[in-house]
Amino acid sequence: MQRALSRLSSEQFDLLIIGGGATGCFTARDAAMRGLKVALVEANDFASATSAHNSKLVHGGLRYLRNMEIGLVRESLRERRYLQRIAPHLVRPLPFLLPLYNTGFVERTKLGIGLTLYDLLSFDRNHLDDPAQKMPGHRFISTSEALAREPVLEGDGFAGAYEYHDAQMYSPERIALECVIDADAHGAAVANHVAADRLLMQGKRVIGASMRDGLSGEAFDIQAKLTLVAAGPWADLFLEHAPGKPAQHKLLRSKGIHLLLPQITKSALTMEAGKGHFFVLPWRGHTLLGTTDTEFRGDPATVAVSEKDIGDFLGLVNNYLPAAKLTRAAVEHFYAGLRPLVDDGSGQTYNASRRSELVDHHADGIDGLLSALGGKWTTSRNLAEIITDKVVKKLGVKARYCFTDNTPLPGGRFDRFKPLVKGFEKTYPGISTMHHLVHMFGARLPLVLKDAKVADLAELGQSGDTMAQVHFAIRHEMALTLEDVVMRRTSLGQFGPPRNLAKVADTMGAALGWDESRRWREMDSLAPIFKTSG
C-alpha cells in the first residue's frame, strides 16, 4: 500500500473523504467495498489524533443510561459485537468492577437495575463463534471476594462491587489502518500527510478540494462528485472557511488526558468520582488511567498534557482510590486527546451526548458537501454505514448493501484467536513476542514474517515490537515519518520514550533516502510527545 498521489490528482472520484480518523477510515472502507470510487486523505497520519488518544475502549456507554439515551446504548452494544467479529485480534472482552462505597440500598438497587438493562440491551452479545469473545451478564461480588481480587479497592465504606463486561482495543491505530488497507484493496485512492487547504467550488457546488502534500509541499486538486469532511475536532473549523452561509452545526471540544503506570489491577475499574467518573484500565501489562473531561477552546493541534493536569488527575484518583497511593514518579507516559462533541448549547462536556451527526450542507446553500460530527470509536463503523447510504442516495447510483458488519478486516480473517497464536508459534518457533505480533497483525502476520531476518525478530523494547515490523511498515503500510512508525505502526513510543530510536531512524532513513539533517529532525520531532507542556 503506497500513497496514490498520481491517482488523486488525475482522476474524478465519487467521494472525497477529508480526514483519516476512525470515521474517515471506516467510511473509505465501506464506500470502496460497495463499489464507489473513493479518495481518502489525511493531513497527518491515519488515526494520529483523537482516534489514537482515547481510553482504548469499545463500550456500550453504561452511563448514557442516566440520560435515557437508550438508542445510543443499544447502537453501541451492537457495534461492540460487530468490532469483536471483524477485528477479533484487536478487540477483546474486558471485565469491569463497579465498586460501591457508602452506597445505600436505594442507590445499589438503581445500579443493579441499570446493569440489568445494560444486559438486556446487549441480548445478542454472545452471538459470536469464539467462546473467548463471549461475555457473561453482570453480577454482584461481595466485599471479601472483591478485595481478594483487587486489594486496591480497600477503603472506608467499601461494600462490594458489581462486575460487568465491555471490550478493549489492543491498538486503535491498527484498526483504522486495517480499514485503510481494505479500502485500498477495494480500489480506493488513499494518502496520508496530505492536507486539504480549501474546497473547490463550481457555482454553489463543491467539486473537490485543493490539497497540499505535507512532505514535498506540492499542491494539487482532487475532483469529486461529493466531499465528506470527517476531520474530528477540526471539522467545524475547516467548514468555517466554506462558502455559503455559516454552518449551523458546531462542536464542543472536550480534553481528556490519560496516564500510563505500572499495572495495579487485573480487572478494569469504573470509579464514580463526584459528578463524574474515571477508569482504571489494565492494558498490555500496564494500567491506563482515564480520563479527564474539560472544555478546550484552543487550536486542536496544541492540545497537550501539563504537569498540573497530571497532578490534578492523580489527586482525583488518590482521593477516590486511596489504597493506590499513586505518585508522579509512577507515571510512565501520558497523552491528551480531544473529543469532538456535537454542541447542544449547554457548554457542558461531561453530560454532552456522544451521538454523531451527519450534516448535508445543502441547507447551508452548498451542494456536494457532507460533514460528520461527533461520535465515538465504538460507533464509527455504523456512522460510516449511514454516511455511505447517504452518498449512494445522493449520487443516485446502484450499489451493494453494506456488509462491513460481518466482513472481517484483513487481519481478522481467522476463526479463533488462541488456536491462531498456537499455530503461528508452531510454524515460526522461537519468536518471544509472538502473542503481541498476532494481536497487531492477526491473519496478516505471515506477510510480516515472510522476508524477516532472524535478527529483526528480537524485541526492541517493552512494547514487544520488532524491527521486522519497522521494515514492513515502510514497505507496505505507508509509514513516512518516524512518528508514523514509533507511535502507530508499532507501539514503541506508547510506553514512554522509546529505546533504540536511533536504530529505527537509521533504518527509515536508509529506506526513504533521508540525509543526516532529516534524520535528526525526525528524532527531534518526537520530543514534545514525551514532555509536559508546563
C-alpha positions as CSV (number, residue, x, y, z in Angstrom):
1,M,0.0,0.0,0.0
2,Q,1.5,3.3,-1.2
3,R,0.3,6.9,-1.4
4,A,-1.8,7.2,-4.6
5,L,-0.8,10.8,-5.4
6,S,-0.9,10.4,-9.1
7,R,-4.5,9.0,-9.0
8,L,-5.6,11.6,-6.5
9,S,-4.5,14.4,-8.8
10,S,-5.7,12.9,-12.1
11,E,-9.0,11.1,-11.6
12,Q,-12.5,12.1,-10.6
13,F,-14.0,10.4,-7.6
14,D,-17.5,9.7,-6.4
15,L,-16.5,10.6,-2.8
16,L,-13.6,12.5,-1.4
17,I,-13.1,12.0,2.3
18,I,-11.1,14.6,4.2
19,G,-9.9,13.1,7.5
20,G,-8.3,9.8,8.2
21,G,-9.5,9.1,11.7
22,A,-11.9,6.3,12.7
23,T,-14.9,7.8,10.8
24,G,-12.9,8.6,7.7
25,C,-11.2,5.2,7.5
26,F,-14.4,3.2,8.2
27,T,-16.2,5.3,5.5
28,A,-13.5,4.8,3.0
29,R,-13.7,1.0,3.5
30,D,-17.5,0.9,3.4
31,A,-17.8,3.0,0.3
32,A,-15.0,1.3,-1.6
33,M,-16.4,-2.2,-0.7
34,R,-19.8,-1.1,-2.2
35,G,-18.1,-0.2,-5.5
36,L,-17.8,3.6,-5.2
37,K,-14.7,5.4,-6.4
38,V,-13.2,6.8,-3.2
39,A,-10.4,9.1,-2.3
40,L,-9.2,9.4,1.3
41,V,-6.7,12.0,2.5
42,E,-5.3,12.7,6.0
43,A,-3.3,15.8,6.9
44,N,-1.1,14.0,9.3
45,D,-1.2,10.2,9.6
46,F,-4.2,7.8,9.9
47,A,-5.6,7.8,13.4
48,S,-3.0,10.2,14.6
49,A,-5.2,12.5,16.7
50,T,-8.5,11.7,18.6
51,S,-8.6,8.2,17.2
52,A,-5.3,7.3,18.9
53,H,-5.6,9.4,22.1
54,N,-8.5,7.7,23.8
55,S,-9.2,5.1,26.6
56,K,-8.9,2.2,24.1
57,L,-12.4,1.0,25.0
58,V,-15.2,-0.4,22.9
59,H,-18.1,0.0,25.2
60,G,-21.9,0.4,25.2
61,G,-21.8,3.6,27.3
62,L,-23.3,2.4,30.6
63,R,-23.5,5.9,31.9
64,Y,-25.6,7.1,28.9
65,L,-28.5,5.2,30.5
66,R,-28.6,8.0,33.1
67,N,-29.5,10.4,30.3
68,M,-32.0,7.9,28.9
69,E,-30.0,7.6,25.6
70,I,-31.4,4.1,25.1
71,G,-30.9,4.2,21.4
72,L,-27.2,5.2,21.6
73,V,-26.5,2.5,24.2
74,R,-28.2,-0.2,22.0
75,E,-26.3,1.0,18.9
76,S,-23.0,1.0,20.9
77,L,-23.6,-2.5,22.3
78,R,-24.5,-3.9,18.8
79,E,-21.4,-2.2,17.3
80,R,-19.2,-3.6,20.1
81,R,-20.1,-7.1,18.9
82,Y,-19.5,-6.2,15.3
83,L,-16.0,-4.9,16.2
84,Q,-15.3,-8.1,18.1
85,R,-16.4,-10.0,15.0
86,I,-14.5,-8.1,12.3
87,A,-11.3,-7.4,14.4
88,P,-11.0,-10.3,16.8
89,H,-7.3,-9.9,17.2
90,L,-7.7,-6.2,18.2
91,V,-10.9,-6.1,20.2
92,R,-11.3,-8.4,23.2
93,P,-13.6,-8.7,26.2
94,L,-12.6,-6.8,29.4
95,P,-14.2,-7.4,32.9
96,F,-15.1,-4.3,34.8
97,L,-15.7,-3.8,38.5
98,L,-18.0,-1.0,39.7
99,P,-17.1,-0.6,43.4
100,L,-19.7,0.5,45.9
101,Y,-18.6,2.9,48.7
102,N,-21.0,4.0,51.3
103,T,-23.8,3.1,49.0
104,G,-27.3,2.7,50.4
105,F,-29.9,0.2,49.4
106,V,-31.7,2.6,47.0
107,E,-28.5,3.5,45.1
108,R,-27.3,0.0,44.9
109,T,-30.7,-1.1,43.6
110,K,-30.6,1.7,40.9
111,L,-27.2,0.4,39.8
112,G,-28.4,-3.1,39.7
113,I,-31.4,-2.1,37.6
114,G,-29.2,-0.1,35.2
115,L,-26.8,-3.1,34.7
116,T,-29.8,-5.4,34.2
117,L,-31.0,-3.1,31.4
118,Y,-27.4,-3.0,30.0
119,D,-27.5,-6.8,29.8
120,L,-30.9,-6.8,28.2
121,L,-29.8,-4.2,25.6
122,S,-26.8,-6.4,24.8
123,F,-29.0,-9.5,24.4
124,D,-27.0,-10.6,21.3
125,R,-23.6,-10.0,22.8
126,N,-22.7,-13.7,22.7
127,H,-23.7,-14.3,19.0
128,L,-20.0,-14.9,18.3
129,D,-18.2,-18.1,17.3
130,D,-15.2,-17.8,19.6
131,P,-16.0,-18.7,23.2
132,A,-13.2,-16.5,24.4
133,Q,-15.1,-13.5,23.0
134,K,-18.3,-14.1,24.9
135,M,-19.4,-12.0,27.9
136,P,-21.4,-13.1,30.9
137,G,-24.1,-10.9,32.4
138,H,-23.4,-8.7,35.4
139,R,-23.2,-10.0,38.9
140,F,-22.6,-8.7,42.4
141,I,-19.5,-9.8,44.3
142,S,-19.0,-9.5,48.0
143,T,-16.6,-7.3,49.8
144,S,-14.2,-10.1,50.7
145,E,-14.2,-11.5,47.1
146,A,-13.7,-8.1,45.6
147,L,-10.8,-7.3,47.9
148,A,-9.2,-10.7,47.3
149,R,-9.3,-10.0,43.6
150,E,-8.4,-6.3,43.7
151,P,-6.8,-5.2,47.1
152,V,-6.5,-1.7,45.7
153,L,-10.3,-1.3,46.4
154,E,-9.7,-1.2,50.1
155,G,-11.3,2.0,51.6
156,D,-13.7,3.4,54.0
157,G,-17.3,2.2,53.4
158,F,-16.3,-0.3,50.7
159,A,-19.3,-2.7,50.4
160,G,-18.6,-4.9,47.4
161,A,-18.8,-4.4,43.7
162,Y,-20.8,-5.1,40.6
163,E,-19.0,-6.9,37.8
164,Y,-19.9,-6.4,34.1
165,H,-18.1,-6.6,30.8
166,D,-17.2,-4.4,27.9
167,A,-14.4,-4.7,25.4
168,Q,-10.9,-3.2,24.8
169,M,-8.8,-2.3,21.8
170,Y,-5.3,-3.7,21.7
171,S,-4.3,-0.9,19.3
172,P,-6.9,1.6,18.0
173,E,-4.4,2.8,15.4
174,R,-4.2,-0.7,13.8
175,I,-8.0,-0.9,13.4
176,A,-8.0,2.3,11.5
177,L,-5.0,1.2,9.4
178,E,-6.6,-2.1,8.5
179,C,-9.7,-0.2,7.3
180,V,-7.4,1.8,5.0
181,I,-5.6,-1.3,3.8
182,D,-9.0,-2.9,3.0
183,A,-10.2,0.3,1.3
184,D,-7.0,0.4,-0.8
185,A,-7.6,-3.3,-1.7
186,H,-11.0,-2.4,-3.0
187,G,-9.8,0.4,-5.2
188,A,-9.7,3.5,-3.0
189,A,-7.0,6.1,-3.6
190,V,-5.5,6.9,-0.2
191,A,-2.8,9.1,1.1
192,N,-1.6,10.3,4.5
193,H,0.3,13.6,5.1
194,V,-1.9,15.4,2.5
195,A,-3.8,18.4,3.9
196,A,-6.9,20.0,2.4
197,D,-6.4,23.7,2.0
198,R,-9.8,24.7,0.7
199,L,-12.8,23.4,-1.1
200,L,-13.1,23.7,-4.9
201,M,-16.4,25.3,-6.0
202,Q,-18.4,25.4,-9.2
203,G,-21.1,27.9,-8.5
204,K,-22.7,26.8,-5.3
205,R,-21.4,23.2,-5.6
206,V,-18.4,21.6,-4.1
207,I,-16.4,19.7,-6.7
208,G,-13.5,18.6,-4.6
209,A,-10.6,20.3,-2.7
210,S,-7.2,21.8,-3.2
211,M,-4.6,19.8,-1.4
212,R,-1.0,20.2,-0.2
213,D,1.5,17.4,0.2
214,G,2.9,17.8,3.7
215,L,6.2,16.1,2.7
216,S,7.0,17.8,-0.6
217,G,4.9,20.9,-0.3
218,E,3.5,20.4,-3.8
219,A,-0.1,21.5,-4.3
220,F,-2.8,19.7,-6.4
221,D,-6.5,19.4,-6.7
222,I,-8.8,16.4,-6.2
223,Q,-12.0,16.3,-8.2
224,A,-15.0,14.6,-6.6
225,K,-18.8,14.5,-7.0
226,L,-19.3,14.5,-3.3
227,T,-16.9,15.6,-0.5
228,L,-17.1,14.5,3.1
229,V,-15.4,16.4,5.9
230,A,-14.5,13.9,8.7
231,A,-11.9,15.9,10.4
232,G,-12.8,15.2,14.0
233,P,-12.1,18.2,16.3
234,W,-11.1,20.3,13.2
235,A,-14.3,19.7,11.3
236,D,-16.3,22.8,12.2
237,L,-13.1,24.9,11.9
238,F,-12.5,23.8,8.4
239,L,-16.1,24.3,7.5
240,E,-16.0,27.9,8.7
241,H,-14.0,28.7,5.5
242,A,-16.6,27.1,3.3
243,P,-18.7,29.4,1.1
244,G,-22.3,29.9,1.7
245,K,-24.0,30.9,5.0
246,P,-22.2,29.8,8.2
247,A,-22.8,26.2,9.1
248,Q,-25.4,25.8,11.9
249,H,-23.6,22.8,13.5
250,K,-20.8,23.5,15.9
251,L,-18.5,21.3,18.0
252,L,-17.7,21.3,21.7
253,R,-14.2,20.1,22.2
254,S,-13.6,18.1,25.4
255,K,-10.0,17.5,26.5
256,G,-9.2,14.1,28.1
257,I,-5.9,13.1,29.4
258,H,-4.6,9.6,30.1
259,L,-1.8,8.4,32.3
260,L,0.1,5.1,31.9
261,L,1.5,3.5,35.0
262,P,2.7,0.0,36.2
263,Q,-0.2,-2.4,36.5
264,I,-2.2,-2.0,39.7
265,T,-5.3,-4.1,38.9
266,K,-6.2,-7.1,36.8
267,S,-9.8,-6.0,36.2
268,A,-10.9,-2.7,34.9
269,L,-12.5,-0.3,37.5
270,T,-15.2,2.2,36.8
271,M,-14.9,4.7,39.6
272,E,-17.6,7.1,40.5
273,A,-16.0,10.5,41.3
274,G,-18.5,13.1,42.5
275,K,-20.4,14.2,39.4
276,G,-18.0,12.4,37.1
277,H,-16.1,9.1,36.8
278,F,-12.8,7.7,35.7
279,F,-11.4,4.4,34.6
280,V,-8.6,2.3,35.9
281,L,-7.8,0.0,32.9
282,P,-5.4,-2.9,32.6
283,W,-3.8,-2.6,29.2
284,R,-0.9,-4.6,27.9
285,G,0.7,-5.2,31.3
286,H,0.2,-1.7,32.5
287,T,-2.5,0.5,34.0
288,L,-4.1,3.2,31.9
289,L,-5.9,5.9,33.9
290,G,-8.6,7.7,32.0
291,T,-10.0,10.2,31.6
292,T,-10.5,13.9,32.4
293,D,-13.3,15.8,30.7
294,T,-12.7,19.6,30.4
295,E,-13.8,22.0,27.7
296,F,-11.0,23.0,25.3
297,R,-11.1,26.2,23.3
298,G,-7.7,26.5,21.7
299,D,-6.2,25.2,18.4
300,P,-6.8,21.4,18.4
301,A,-3.2,21.0,17.2
302,T,-1.9,22.5,20.5
303,V,-3.7,20.1,22.9
304,A,-1.1,18.7,25.4
305,V,-0.7,17.4,29.0
306,S,0.6,19.8,31.6
307,E,2.2,19.0,35.0
308,K,-0.9,20.5,36.5
309,D,-3.1,18.1,34.5
310,I,-1.1,15.1,35.8
311,G,-1.1,16.4,39.4
312,D,-4.8,17.1,39.4
313,F,-5.7,13.8,37.9
314,L,-3.5,11.8,40.3
315,G,-5.1,13.7,43.2
316,L,-8.6,12.8,42.0
317,V,-7.6,9.1,41.7
318,N,-6.0,9.0,45.1
319,N,-9.0,10.7,46.6
320,Y,-11.4,8.0,45.4
321,L,-8.9,5.1,45.4
322,P,-6.6,5.9,48.3
323,A,-5.1,2.4,48.5
324,A,-3.4,3.0,45.1
325,K,-1.1,5.7,46.6
326,L,-0.1,6.9,43.2
327,T,2.8,9.3,42.7
328,R,4.1,11.4,39.8
329,A,7.2,9.2,39.7
330,A,5.0,6.2,38.8
331,V,3.7,7.9,35.6
332,E,5.5,6.2,32.6
333,H,3.7,8.0,29.8
334,F,0.8,10.4,29.2
335,Y,-1.3,11.7,26.3
336,A,-4.2,14.1,25.6
337,G,-7.0,13.9,23.1
338,L,-10.0,15.9,22.1
339,R,-13.5,14.5,21.9
340,P,-15.4,16.3,19.2
341,L,-18.9,16.6,20.7
342,V,-22.0,17.9,18.9
343,D,-22.6,21.2,20.7
344,D,-26.1,21.1,22.3
345,G,-25.7,24.7,23.7
346,S,-25.2,23.6,27.3
347,G,-21.5,24.2,27.3
348,Q,-21.1,21.0,29.4
349,T,-18.7,18.4,28.1
350,Y,-19.3,15.6,30.6
351,N,-23.1,15.4,30.1
352,A,-23.0,16.2,26.4
353,S,-24.2,13.4,24.2
354,R,-21.7,11.2,22.4
355,R,-24.0,10.8,19.5
356,S,-22.9,11.5,16.0
357,E,-24.4,13.7,13.3
358,L,-24.2,13.6,9.6
359,V,-24.8,17.1,8.0
360,D,-25.8,17.7,4.4
361,H,-24.8,21.3,3.7
362,H,-27.4,21.7,1.1
363,A,-29.4,23.5,3.8
364,D,-26.4,25.9,4.2
365,G,-26.6,26.8,0.5
366,I,-23.8,24.4,-0.6
367,D,-24.3,21.3,-2.7
368,G,-22.0,18.3,-2.8
369,L,-20.7,18.7,0.7
370,L,-21.3,16.5,3.8
371,S,-19.7,16.6,7.2
372,A,-19.6,14.0,10.0
373,L,-19.6,15.5,13.5
374,G,-19.3,13.9,16.9
375,G,-19.5,10.2,17.6
376,K,-17.0,7.8,19.2
377,W,-14.8,4.9,18.2
378,T,-17.4,2.2,19.1
379,T,-20.0,3.5,16.7
380,S,-17.7,4.6,13.9
381,R,-18.5,1.7,11.7
382,N,-22.2,2.4,11.9
383,L,-21.7,6.1,11.2
384,A,-19.7,5.1,8.1
385,E,-22.7,2.9,7.0
386,I,-25.1,5.9,7.5
387,I,-22.7,8.1,5.5
388,T,-22.3,5.7,2.7
389,D,-26.0,5.1,2.4
390,K,-26.5,8.9,2.1
391,V,-23.7,9.1,-0.5
392,V,-25.2,6.3,-2.6
393,K,-28.6,8.1,-2.4
394,K,-27.3,11.5,-3.4
395,L,-25.3,10.1,-6.3
396,G,-28.3,8.2,-7.5
397,V,-26.3,5.0,-8.2
398,K,-26.9,1.4,-7.6
399,A,-24.6,0.0,-5.0
400,R,-24.2,-3.1,-2.9
401,Y,-25.7,-3.2,0.6
402,C,-23.4,-2.5,3.5
403,F,-21.6,-5.7,4.7
404,T,-18.9,-4.2,6.9
405,D,-20.6,-5.5,10.0
406,N,-19.8,-9.1,9.2
407,T,-16.8,-8.9,6.8
408,P,-13.6,-9.2,8.9
409,L,-10.8,-6.7,8.5
410,P,-7.7,-8.1,6.7
411,G,-6.1,-9.3,10.0
412,G,-9.3,-10.6,11.4
413,R,-9.8,-13.4,8.8
414,F,-9.5,-16.3,11.2
415,D,-11.8,-18.4,13.4
416,R,-10.4,-18.3,16.9
417,F,-7.6,-16.3,18.4
418,K,-5.9,-18.8,20.7
419,P,-5.6,-21.5,18.1
420,L,-4.2,-18.9,15.7
421,V,-1.5,-18.0,18.2
422,K,-0.6,-21.7,18.8
423,G,-0.5,-22.3,15.0
424,F,1.9,-19.4,14.4
425,E,4.1,-20.5,17.4
426,K,4.4,-23.9,15.8
427,T,5.1,-22.5,12.3
428,Y,7.5,-19.8,13.4
429,P,9.2,-21.2,16.6
430,G,11.4,-19.1,18.8
431,I,9.8,-15.7,18.5
432,S,9.4,-14.4,22.0
433,T,6.9,-11.7,21.1
434,M,4.6,-13.9,19.1
435,H,1.5,-13.2,21.2
436,H,2.0,-9.4,20.7
437,L,2.6,-9.8,16.9
438,V,-0.6,-11.9,16.5
439,H,-2.6,-9.2,18.3
440,M,-1.1,-6.5,16.0
441,F,-1.4,-8.3,12.7
442,G,-3.8,-11.2,13.1
443,A,-4.0,-13.3,10.0
444,R,-1.7,-10.9,8.2
445,L,1.3,-11.9,10.3
446,P,2.8,-14.3,7.7
447,L,3.2,-11.2,5.4
448,V,5.4,-9.6,8.0
449,L,7.5,-12.7,8.8
450,K,7.9,-13.8,5.1
451,D,11.2,-12.0,4.5
452,A,12.1,-11.1,8.0
453,K,15.7,-11.9,9.2
454,V,16.2,-13.7,12.5
455,A,17.9,-10.6,13.9
456,D,14.9,-8.5,13.0
457,L,12.6,-10.6,15.3
458,A,14.3,-9.7,18.6
459,E,12.2,-7.4,20.9
460,L,13.2,-3.8,20.5
461,G,11.7,-2.6,23.8
462,Q,9.0,-3.2,26.4
463,S,6.2,-2.9,23.8
464,G,7.0,-6.2,22.2
465,D,7.7,-4.7,18.8
466,T,10.5,-5.8,16.4
467,M,12.5,-4.4,13.5
468,A,10.6,-6.7,11.2
469,Q,7.5,-4.5,11.8
470,V,9.5,-1.4,11.0
471,H,10.6,-2.8,7.7
472,F,7.1,-3.9,6.9
473,A,5.6,-0.6,7.8
474,I,8.0,1.3,5.5
475,R,7.4,-1.1,2.6
476,H,3.7,-1.9,2.9
477,E,1.9,0.3,5.4
478,M,2.5,3.9,4.2
479,A,4.8,4.8,7.1
480,L,6.6,8.0,6.0
481,T,7.8,9.6,9.3
482,L,9.5,8.3,12.4
483,E,6.4,9.2,14.4
484,D,4.2,7.1,12.0
485,V,6.3,4.0,12.9
486,V,7.0,4.6,16.5
487,M,3.5,5.7,17.6
488,R,1.1,4.0,15.2
489,R,2.6,1.2,13.0
490,T,4.2,-0.2,16.2
491,S,3.8,0.6,19.9
492,L,7.4,1.6,20.5
493,G,6.5,5.0,21.8
494,Q,3.3,4.2,23.6
495,F,5.0,3.3,26.9
496,G,7.3,6.4,27.2
497,P,10.4,7.5,25.3
498,P,11.3,4.5,23.0
499,R,14.5,2.6,23.2
500,N,16.5,2.0,20.0
501,L,15.1,5.2,18.5
502,A,18.3,5.9,16.6
503,K,18.3,2.4,15.1
504,V,14.7,2.8,13.9
505,A,15.6,6.3,12.4
506,D,18.6,4.8,10.7
507,T,16.5,2.1,9.1
508,M,13.9,4.5,7.9
509,G,16.5,6.9,6.7
510,A,18.2,4.3,4.6
511,A,14.9,3.1,3.1
512,L,13.4,6.6,2.4
513,G,16.6,8.5,1.4
514,W,16.9,10.8,4.4
515,D,20.0,12.8,4.8
516,E,21.6,13.4,8.3
517,S,19.7,16.6,8.8
518,R,16.3,15.0,8.1
519,R,17.2,12.1,10.4
520,W,17.8,14.5,13.3
521,R,14.7,16.5,12.5
522,E,12.6,13.3,12.6
523,M,14.1,12.3,16.0
524,D,13.6,15.8,17.4
525,S,10.0,15.9,16.3
526,L,9.2,13.2,18.8
527,A,10.4,15.1,21.8
528,P,7.1,17.0,22.5
529,I,5.2,13.7,22.7
530,F,7.1,12.8,25.9
531,K,7.3,16.2,27.6
532,T,4.6,18.0,29.5
533,S,3.5,21.5,28.4
534,G,4.5,23.1,31.6
